[in-house]
Amino acid sequence: MSSPKHSPIKNPPPRVAGQSLDEELNRLLAEDVMPWIAVAILAGLFAVLEWLRWTFTIQPHPVIVTLGVVGFMAFCAYKALSYRRRIRNLKQGRDGEREVGAMLEELRADGCVVIHDLVGDGFNLDHVVLSTRGVFAVETKTVSKPDGKANITYDGERVLIDGVGDYTCAADQAIAEAAWLRKLCASLTGKTYAVQPVVVFPGWWVENRKPPGQCPAWVLNPSALVKFIAGAREQVPEGEVRALIHHLRQHIQNQQRDR
């Protein structure tokens, strides 16, 4: 009798940029959209069955059944199509995270380590950058742009999109996520590290009314973020960075095994 086999992969692969949004997108399609499409198909098959009964003169009622089925199929189509906006937003958010992730990968050449999609309790950090220049918690916001000139401004208190749309909640979210990451790093290593909260808006021109160093969070576009991190001063010893990276990776692997 042959012994049982198992995968040769000991540790789960690292998460990729946008993975939480991909998982939510797949869940939405599988649990909310596809059931309605399946029910509509079944209803259509029922109408076909009635027409077959009519063909073979088995007391059919195709008109009544077809009218009922058509109405039900229209309702199912309405329910399935009602998720279009949610699906479009998820895809846009996922693509934005992947664009930012690809730009952050450039920092590896400078000795940085980038972790994508670090899962917390009911939320996720889109990207975490670790290096001797510090720890950075990066939140990506992929916001649709209007035609023509448009920009984002940040004065250290409010984030305004095109001068009117208030997106300050994005900075507040980044600050909260950075605080969570700081506590996580402290629990894993016994040391407290400053974590810089960052919000990036792919595809937008971002104007900072105050120097980012004087603001509770950085609000930037992706290319500016890469330059800011690359130009930041050294503040964490290399040995401590390596230890922190090791502990975070172990934490993520344990997380994935428990899911």
C-alpha positions as CSV (number, residue, x, y, z in Angstrom):
1,M,0.0,0.0,0.0
2,S,1.5,3.3,-1.1
3,S,2.0,6.0,1.5
4,P,-0.1,9.2,1.3
5,K,1.3,12.0,-0.7
6,H,1.4,15.7,0.0
7,S,2.5,18.9,-1.6
8,P,6.2,19.5,-1.8
9,I,5.6,23.2,-1.0
10,K,6.3,23.8,2.7
11,N,5.2,27.4,2.9
12,P,2.4,29.2,1.1
13,P,3.5,31.6,-1.6
14,P,3.6,35.3,-0.7
15,R,0.5,37.4,-1.3
16,V,0.5,39.7,-4.3
17,A,-0.7,43.2,-4.8
18,G,-4.5,43.4,-5.1
19,Q,-5.0,39.9,-3.8
20,S,-7.7,40.8,-1.3
21,L,-9.6,42.7,-4.0
22,D,-9.2,39.6,-6.3
23,E,-10.6,37.4,-3.6
24,E,-13.5,39.8,-3.0
25,L,-14.2,39.9,-6.8
26,N,-14.2,36.2,-7.0
27,R,-16.5,35.9,-4.0
28,L,-18.9,38.4,-5.5
29,L,-19.0,36.6,-8.8
30,A,-19.4,33.2,-7.3
31,E,-21.8,34.0,-4.5
32,D,-23.8,36.9,-5.7
33,V,-23.8,37.0,-9.5
34,M,-23.5,33.4,-10.7
35,P,-26.5,32.0,-8.6
36,W,-28.8,34.4,-10.4
37,I,-27.5,33.5,-13.8
38,A,-27.8,29.8,-12.9
39,V,-31.4,30.3,-11.8
40,A,-32.3,32.2,-14.9
41,I,-30.9,29.3,-17.0
42,L,-32.9,26.8,-15.1
43,A,-36.0,28.8,-15.6
44,G,-35.3,28.9,-19.3
45,L,-34.9,25.2,-19.4
46,F,-38.3,24.9,-17.7
47,A,-39.8,26.9,-20.5
48,V,-38.1,24.7,-23.1
49,L,-39.6,21.7,-21.3
50,E,-43.1,23.1,-21.6
51,W,-42.6,23.6,-25.3
52,L,-41.5,20.0,-25.6
53,R,-44.7,19.0,-23.8
54,W,-46.7,21.0,-26.3
55,T,-44.8,19.4,-29.2
56,F,-45.8,16.0,-27.9
57,T,-49.3,17.1,-27.0
58,I,-49.0,16.5,-23.3
59,Q,-51.4,19.1,-22.1
60,P,-49.0,22.0,-22.4
61,H,-49.4,25.6,-21.2
62,P,-46.4,27.2,-22.9
63,V,-47.8,30.7,-23.2
64,I,-48.5,31.1,-19.5
65,V,-45.3,29.3,-18.5
66,T,-43.2,31.4,-20.9
67,L,-44.6,34.7,-19.7
68,G,-43.8,33.7,-16.1
69,V,-40.3,32.5,-17.0
70,V,-39.6,35.6,-19.1
71,G,-40.6,37.8,-16.2
72,F,-38.5,35.7,-13.8
73,M,-35.5,35.8,-16.1
74,A,-35.8,39.5,-16.4
75,F,-35.6,39.8,-12.6
76,C,-32.6,37.5,-12.5
77,A,-30.8,39.6,-15.1
78,Y,-31.6,42.7,-13.1
79,K,-30.1,41.2,-10.0
80,A,-27.0,40.0,-11.8
81,L,-26.5,43.4,-13.6
82,S,-26.9,45.3,-10.3
83,Y,-23.4,44.1,-9.3
84,R,-21.8,45.7,-12.4
85,R,-20.7,48.8,-10.6
86,R,-19.3,46.9,-7.6
87,I,-17.4,44.6,-10.0
88,R,-16.0,47.6,-12.0
89,N,-14.9,49.3,-8.8
90,L,-13.2,46.1,-7.5
91,K,-11.4,45.6,-10.8
92,Q,-10.3,49.3,-10.9
93,G,-9.0,49.0,-7.3
94,R,-7.2,45.8,-8.0
95,D,-5.5,47.3,-11.1
96,G,-4.5,50.3,-9.1
97,E,-2.9,48.2,-6.4
98,R,-1.0,46.2,-9.0
99,E,0.3,49.4,-10.7
100,V,1.5,50.7,-7.3
101,G,3.0,47.3,-6.4
102,A,4.9,47.2,-9.7
103,M,6.4,50.7,-9.0
104,L,7.3,49.8,-5.4
105,E,9.2,46.7,-6.7
106,E,11.8,49.2,-8.1
107,L,12.8,49.8,-4.5
108,R,14.1,46.3,-4.1
109,A,17.2,47.4,-6.0
110,D,17.9,49.8,-3.1
111,G,17.6,47.0,-0.5
112,C,14.0,47.5,0.4
113,V,11.6,44.6,0.9
114,V,8.0,45.0,-0.3
115,I,5.1,43.0,1.2
116,H,1.8,43.1,-0.6
117,D,-1.7,42.6,0.8
118,L,-0.9,42.2,4.5
119,V,-4.2,41.0,6.0
120,G,-5.4,42.4,9.3
121,D,-8.6,41.7,11.3
122,G,-11.3,42.6,8.8
123,F,-9.0,44.8,6.6
124,N,-5.8,44.6,4.7
125,L,-2.7,46.8,4.1
126,D,-2.2,47.2,0.4
127,H,1.6,47.4,0.6
128,V,4.3,47.4,3.3
129,V,7.8,48.7,2.6
130,L,10.6,47.8,5.0
131,S,14.1,49.1,4.8
132,T,16.8,50.9,6.8
133,R,15.0,54.0,5.8
134,G,12.0,53.0,7.9
135,V,8.7,51.1,7.7
136,F,6.0,52.4,5.3
137,A,2.3,51.4,5.3
138,V,0.9,52.2,1.9
139,E,-2.8,52.5,1.1
140,T,-3.8,52.7,-2.6
141,K,-6.9,54.6,-3.6
142,T,-7.8,54.2,-7.3
143,V,-10.3,57.0,-7.9
144,S,-12.0,57.6,-11.2
145,K,-10.9,60.9,-12.9
146,P,-13.0,63.4,-14.8
147,D,-12.1,64.5,-18.2
148,G,-9.8,67.5,-18.4
149,K,-7.6,69.0,-15.7
150,A,-8.0,67.5,-12.2
151,N,-5.8,67.2,-9.1
152,I,-5.8,66.2,-5.5
153,T,-4.7,68.6,-2.7
154,Y,-3.7,67.8,0.8
155,D,-3.0,70.5,3.5
156,G,-2.2,68.1,6.4
157,E,-5.9,68.0,7.4
158,R,-8.1,67.5,4.4
159,V,-7.7,65.6,1.2
160,L,-9.7,67.2,-1.6
161,I,-10.3,65.6,-5.0
162,D,-10.6,68.2,-7.7
163,G,-11.2,70.9,-5.1
164,V,-14.6,69.6,-4.0
165,G,-14.6,65.8,-3.2
166,D,-13.5,65.2,0.3
167,Y,-11.3,62.1,0.6
168,T,-9.9,62.8,4.1
169,C,-11.1,59.4,5.2
170,A,-8.2,57.9,3.0
171,A,-5.6,59.7,5.1
172,D,-7.4,58.7,8.3
173,Q,-7.5,55.1,7.2
174,A,-3.7,55.1,6.4
175,I,-3.0,56.5,9.8
176,A,-5.1,53.8,11.5
177,E,-3.4,51.1,9.5
178,A,0.0,52.4,10.3
179,A,-0.8,52.3,14.0
180,W,-2.0,48.7,13.7
181,L,1.2,47.8,11.8
182,R,3.3,49.5,14.5
183,K,1.6,47.4,17.2
184,L,2.0,44.2,15.1
185,C,5.8,44.9,14.7
186,A,6.1,45.5,18.4
187,S,4.3,42.3,19.3
188,L,6.5,40.3,16.9
189,T,9.9,41.8,17.8
190,G,9.5,43.5,21.2
191,K,10.7,46.8,19.6
192,T,8.6,49.8,18.6
193,Y,9.3,51.2,15.1
194,A,7.8,54.3,13.6
195,V,5.5,53.4,10.7
196,Q,4.9,56.1,8.1
197,P,1.3,56.1,6.8
198,V,1.0,56.8,3.1
199,V,-1.9,57.2,0.7
200,V,-1.2,57.0,-3.0
201,F,-3.5,58.0,-5.8
202,P,-2.5,56.3,-9.1
203,G,-2.9,58.5,-12.2
204,W,-3.5,61.8,-10.3
205,W,-1.5,64.9,-9.8
206,V,-1.2,65.4,-6.0
207,E,-0.4,68.8,-4.6
208,N,0.8,69.0,-1.0
209,R,0.1,72.4,0.6
210,K,2.5,71.5,3.4
211,P,5.8,69.5,3.3
212,P,4.9,65.9,3.7
213,G,7.2,65.7,6.8
214,Q,4.9,68.1,8.6
215,C,1.7,66.1,7.9
216,P,0.4,63.1,9.8
217,A,0.4,61.1,6.5
218,W,2.0,61.2,3.1
219,V,-0.4,61.8,0.3
220,L,1.3,61.2,-3.1
221,N,1.2,59.6,-6.5
222,P,3.1,56.4,-6.9
223,S,6.2,57.8,-8.7
224,A,6.6,60.5,-6.0
225,L,6.3,57.8,-3.3
226,V,9.2,55.8,-4.8
227,K,11.4,58.9,-4.8
228,F,10.4,59.9,-1.2
229,I,11.3,56.4,0.1
230,A,14.5,56.2,-1.9
231,G,15.5,59.7,-0.5
232,A,14.6,59.1,3.1
233,R,17.3,59.1,5.8
234,E,18.6,55.9,7.3
235,Q,17.0,55.2,10.7
236,V,16.7,51.4,11.3
237,P,19.8,49.2,11.7
238,E,20.1,46.7,8.9
239,G,20.1,43.7,11.4
240,E,16.9,44.9,12.9
241,V,15.3,45.3,9.5
242,R,16.2,41.7,8.6
243,A,14.8,40.4,11.9
244,L,11.6,42.4,11.3
245,I,11.2,41.1,7.8
246,H,11.7,37.5,9.1
247,H,9.1,37.9,11.8
248,L,6.6,39.5,9.4
249,R,7.0,36.7,6.9
250,Q,6.5,34.1,9.6
251,H,3.4,35.9,10.7
252,I,2.0,35.9,7.2
253,Q,2.8,32.2,6.7
254,N,1.1,31.3,10.0
255,Q,-1.9,33.4,8.9
256,Q,-2.2,31.6,5.6
257,R,-2.0,28.2,7.2
258,D,-4.9,29.1,9.6
259,R,-7.2,30.4,6.8
